Amino acid sequence: MKYFENLPKTKFESTIGSFTISDFFTYIDFSKVKENTNTIDLDDKSTLIEAASKIYNNPDSFWSFIIANKKINPLKILPPNANIFNKNEEGKYDISLTGDLSGTTSYVFPRGSIILPYQSNSGNSASFSSVGNFNIDGPFSLIDDEFYGTSDMITKKEKNGTLFVSGVTGNSYVLIYPNSGGSYSIQKLLYTQEVKTSKEKTLYFYDKPNGKFTVTSKITATGESKFDSNKIESINFNYGTTGDNGSNVTVESFINTSSKTIKSFTNSFFGKAKSFFITAKFK
């Protein structure tokens, strides 16, 4: 690729032949690049390679988006496409579980845990017809993500039947969850305290009197752990209202209304790219 063609080269010999490779101790310091950037409309329905081919007529120039947007991980650059996101989230739920109907004890289980409807069983758990307090052929789902700070979990799509109905709480379940040693344990007779679709998960709360945001989830809709108020300050708060005091910002509203633009360099940047390379020298 052209990016690597511009880097210093290192030669080495091996048992299978001679090789010349790019110097992997060469990098570009983001802070040294002061070039002007443009903004382009793009989301993850496309790829950076497709964008580079369209904008620069050179798919090998996709690396320039990483520098222009000051990101290390290329997967963190493109905003999510609303249509793809909504389709992928169909059938997933955001649930909260409690150990009693009063809701005083909350339970959170790690991703990969299996959730099944609780079934009363008076038979011998070692008998051929019994597997404990659940139907081995019945409906089930897996925990896809867990939020210990807010005591809720996102489930994958249900299999073999219906587990959840949005807004319906108080149903009883069994959880089979992985242990650190590779085995599994069972936690039975838990109740749903809250059930909503995964798209309804609240990310932020906008405090209208104070004009401030409060983070209500450990991650943002883009999967980043850092709260960035610049990403949502332009959102129109006409959804999930909780009265005159403020509004909830859900995952779905965040995805649908947030900006779908990224930064790109002008073509003149590539003629200067070599001057930004820094090669670490080790003795």
C-alpha positions as CSV (number, residue, x, y, z in Angstrom):
1,M,0.0,0.0,0.0
2,K,1.2,3.5,-0.7
3,Y,1.4,4.5,2.9
4,F,4.0,1.7,3.6
5,E,5.8,2.5,0.3
6,N,6.7,5.9,1.8
7,L,8.1,4.5,5.0
8,P,11.8,3.7,5.6
9,K,12.7,0.0,4.8
10,T,14.4,-2.7,6.8
11,K,16.1,-5.7,5.2
12,F,16.5,-9.0,7.0
13,E,17.4,-12.6,6.1
14,S,15.4,-15.7,7.2
15,T,15.5,-19.4,6.6
16,I,12.9,-19.0,3.8
17,G,14.5,-16.1,2.0
18,S,15.4,-12.4,2.1
19,F,12.8,-9.8,2.8
20,T,12.5,-6.0,2.8
21,I,9.8,-4.6,5.0
22,S,8.6,-1.2,6.1
23,D,10.0,0.1,9.3
24,F,7.3,-0.4,11.9
25,F,8.9,2.0,14.3
26,T,7.9,4.9,12.0
27,Y,4.7,6.7,12.8
28,I,2.9,10.1,12.4
29,D,2.5,12.3,15.4
30,F,-1.1,13.6,15.3
31,S,-0.1,16.7,17.2
32,K,2.4,17.7,14.5
33,V,-0.2,17.7,11.6
34,K,-1.7,21.1,11.2
35,E,-3.3,20.7,7.8
36,N,-6.7,22.0,7.0
37,T,-9.5,19.4,6.9
38,N,-12.9,19.1,5.2
39,T,-16.0,17.3,6.4
40,I,-17.7,14.6,4.5
41,D,-21.0,12.8,5.1
42,L,-20.2,9.1,5.8
43,D,-21.3,6.3,8.1
44,D,-20.5,2.7,8.6
45,K,-22.7,1.6,5.7
46,S,-19.5,2.3,3.7
47,T,-15.9,1.5,4.5
48,L,-12.9,3.8,4.8
49,I,-11.4,2.1,1.7
50,E,-14.6,2.9,-0.3
51,A,-14.4,6.5,1.0
52,A,-10.7,6.9,0.0
53,S,-11.5,5.5,-3.4
54,K,-14.3,7.9,-3.9
55,I,-12.7,11.0,-2.5
56,Y,-9.0,10.5,-3.4
57,N,-9.4,8.1,-6.3
58,N,-7.0,5.9,-4.3
59,P,-8.3,3.2,-1.9
60,D,-4.8,3.0,-0.3
61,S,-5.2,6.5,1.2
62,F,-7.8,5.3,3.8
63,W,-5.1,5.7,6.5
64,S,-5.4,9.5,6.1
65,F,-8.9,9.4,7.7
66,I,-7.3,8.0,10.9
67,I,-5.0,11.0,11.1
68,A,-7.6,13.6,10.1
69,N,-9.9,12.3,12.8
70,K,-7.1,11.8,15.3
71,K,-8.1,8.2,16.0
72,I,-6.0,5.1,16.5
73,N,-8.7,2.5,15.9
74,P,-10.2,2.8,12.3
75,L,-13.3,1.1,13.6
76,K,-14.0,4.1,15.8
77,I,-14.1,6.7,13.0
78,L,-17.3,6.0,11.1
79,P,-20.6,6.9,12.8
80,P,-23.2,4.2,12.8
81,N,-25.8,4.0,10.0
82,A,-29.3,4.4,11.5
83,N,-31.0,1.8,9.3
84,I,-28.3,-0.8,9.9
85,F,-28.3,-0.2,13.6
86,N,-32.1,-0.4,13.9
87,K,-32.2,-3.6,11.9
88,N,-29.4,-5.2,14.0
89,E,-31.2,-4.3,17.3
90,E,-34.5,-5.9,16.3
91,G,-35.5,-8.5,18.9
92,K,-33.0,-7.4,21.5
93,Y,-34.1,-6.2,25.0
94,D,-32.7,-4.1,27.8
95,I,-33.7,-5.9,31.0
96,S,-33.3,-5.4,34.8
97,L,-33.6,-8.4,37.1
98,T,-34.4,-8.5,40.8
99,G,-34.4,-11.2,43.4
100,D,-37.8,-10.3,44.8
101,L,-40.9,-8.6,43.6
102,S,-40.3,-5.6,45.8
103,G,-37.2,-4.9,43.6
104,T,-34.8,-4.3,46.5
105,T,-32.1,-6.7,45.2
106,S,-30.7,-6.3,41.7
107,Y,-28.7,-8.9,39.7
108,V,-26.4,-8.4,36.8
109,F,-24.8,-11.3,34.9
110,P,-21.8,-11.3,32.5
111,R,-22.2,-11.5,28.7
112,G,-22.6,-15.1,27.5
113,S,-25.0,-16.0,30.4
114,I,-28.1,-18.0,29.4
115,I,-31.5,-16.7,30.5
116,L,-34.6,-19.0,30.5
117,P,-38.1,-18.9,31.9
118,Y,-38.3,-20.3,35.4
119,Q,-40.3,-23.5,35.6
120,S,-41.4,-25.1,38.9
121,N,-40.2,-28.7,39.1
122,S,-41.0,-31.2,41.8
123,G,-39.2,-34.1,40.1
124,N,-35.7,-35.4,40.7
125,S,-33.2,-33.2,38.9
126,A,-31.1,-36.3,38.0
127,S,-33.9,-38.1,36.3
128,F,-34.2,-38.5,32.6
129,S,-37.2,-36.1,32.3
130,S,-35.8,-33.3,34.4
131,V,-33.1,-30.6,33.9
132,G,-33.9,-28.5,36.9
133,N,-36.1,-25.4,36.9
134,F,-36.2,-24.8,33.2
135,N,-37.3,-26.5,29.9
136,I,-34.2,-27.5,27.9
137,D,-36.3,-27.3,24.8
138,G,-38.0,-24.0,25.7
139,P,-37.2,-20.4,24.8
140,F,-33.9,-18.9,25.8
141,S,-31.6,-15.9,25.1
142,L,-28.0,-14.9,25.9
143,I,-26.8,-11.8,27.7
144,D,-25.0,-9.6,25.1
145,D,-23.8,-6.8,27.3
146,E,-23.9,-5.9,31.0
147,F,-24.1,-2.6,32.8
148,Y,-23.1,-2.9,36.4
149,G,-23.5,0.8,37.1
150,T,-27.1,0.9,36.1
151,S,-28.0,-2.8,36.9
152,D,-29.3,-3.7,33.5
153,M,-28.4,-6.0,30.6
154,I,-28.8,-6.2,26.9
155,T,-30.0,-9.6,25.5
156,K,-29.5,-11.2,22.1
157,K,-32.5,-12.2,20.0
158,E,-34.7,-14.8,21.6
159,K,-34.7,-18.4,20.3
160,N,-37.4,-21.2,20.5
161,G,-40.1,-18.8,21.6
162,T,-40.9,-15.6,23.4
163,L,-39.1,-14.6,26.6
164,F,-39.9,-10.9,26.9
165,V,-42.6,-8.4,26.1
166,S,-41.6,-4.7,26.3
167,G,-43.2,-3.1,29.4
168,V,-44.2,-6.4,31.0
169,T,-42.4,-7.1,34.3
170,G,-42.6,-9.6,37.1
171,N,-42.0,-12.7,35.1
172,S,-39.7,-15.3,36.6
173,Y,-36.4,-16.5,35.1
174,V,-33.4,-18.7,35.5
175,L,-29.8,-17.6,34.7
176,I,-27.0,-20.0,33.8
177,Y,-23.8,-17.9,34.0
178,P,-20.1,-18.7,33.4
179,N,-17.6,-18.9,36.3
180,S,-13.9,-17.8,36.1
181,G,-12.8,-21.5,36.1
182,G,-14.8,-22.4,33.0
183,S,-17.7,-24.0,34.7
184,Y,-21.3,-22.6,35.0
185,S,-23.6,-21.8,37.9
186,I,-27.3,-21.4,38.1
187,Q,-29.2,-18.6,39.7
188,K,-32.9,-19.3,39.8
189,L,-36.2,-17.5,40.4
190,L,-35.3,-14.0,39.4
191,Y,-37.9,-11.4,38.3
192,T,-37.9,-8.8,35.6
193,Q,-38.0,-5.4,37.1
194,E,-37.9,-3.5,33.8
195,V,-38.2,-4.7,30.2
196,K,-37.7,-2.4,27.1
197,T,-36.2,-2.8,23.7
198,S,-32.5,-2.3,23.5
199,K,-33.0,0.8,21.4
200,E,-34.9,2.4,24.3
201,K,-31.8,2.2,26.6
202,T,-31.1,5.6,28.1
203,L,-27.6,6.9,27.4
204,Y,-27.9,10.5,28.8
205,F,-30.3,12.6,30.7
206,Y,-30.5,16.3,29.7
207,D,-31.2,18.5,32.8
208,K,-33.2,21.3,31.3
209,P,-33.0,23.8,34.2
210,N,-29.2,23.5,34.5
211,G,-28.6,22.9,30.8
212,K,-26.3,20.0,31.5
213,F,-26.0,16.4,30.5
214,T,-25.8,13.4,32.9
215,V,-24.3,10.1,31.8
216,T,-26.6,7.3,32.6
217,S,-24.7,4.5,30.9
218,K,-21.1,3.3,31.0
219,I,-20.8,3.5,27.2
220,T,-22.1,5.7,24.4
221,A,-24.0,4.5,21.4
222,T,-20.7,4.4,19.4
223,G,-19.2,2.0,21.9
224,E,-16.7,4.6,23.3
225,S,-16.2,4.8,27.1
226,K,-15.6,8.5,27.1
227,F,-18.5,10.9,27.4
228,D,-18.4,13.5,24.6
229,S,-21.1,16.2,25.1
230,N,-20.2,17.7,21.7
231,K,-21.8,14.7,20.0
232,I,-25.3,15.3,21.4
233,E,-25.5,19.0,22.2
234,S,-27.2,19.7,18.8
235,I,-29.9,17.0,19.3
236,N,-33.5,18.1,19.4
237,F,-34.9,17.0,22.8
238,N,-38.4,16.1,21.8
239,Y,-38.4,12.5,22.8
240,G,-38.5,10.5,26.0
241,T,-39.6,13.6,27.9
242,T,-39.9,13.4,31.7
243,G,-41.6,16.7,32.2
244,D,-40.3,20.2,32.3
245,N,-37.1,19.2,34.1
246,G,-35.5,17.4,31.3
247,S,-35.4,14.7,28.6
248,N,-33.9,11.2,28.2
249,V,-31.5,10.6,25.3
250,T,-31.9,7.0,24.2
251,V,-29.6,4.9,22.1
252,E,-32.1,5.0,19.2
253,S,-32.5,8.8,19.3
254,F,-28.7,9.3,19.6
255,I,-28.1,7.2,16.5
256,N,-30.8,8.7,14.5
257,T,-30.0,12.4,15.2
258,S,-26.3,12.5,15.7
259,S,-23.9,13.8,13.1
260,K,-22.9,11.5,10.2
261,T,-19.8,13.5,9.2
262,I,-16.1,12.7,9.5
263,K,-13.0,14.8,8.7
264,S,-10.8,14.3,5.6
265,F,-7.7,16.0,4.3
266,T,-7.4,18.0,1.1
267,N,-5.4,16.3,-1.7
268,S,-2.5,18.6,-1.0
269,F,-1.8,16.8,2.3
270,F,-0.4,13.7,0.6
271,G,2.5,15.7,-1.0
272,K,3.6,16.7,2.5
273,A,2.9,13.4,4.3
274,K,6.6,12.3,4.4
275,S,7.5,15.4,6.4
276,F,5.3,14.2,9.2
277,F,6.9,10.7,9.6
278,I,8.9,10.1,12.8
279,T,11.2,7.1,13.0
280,A,12.3,5.9,16.4
281,K,15.9,4.9,16.6
282,F,17.0,2.3,19.1
283,K,20.6,1.4,20.0
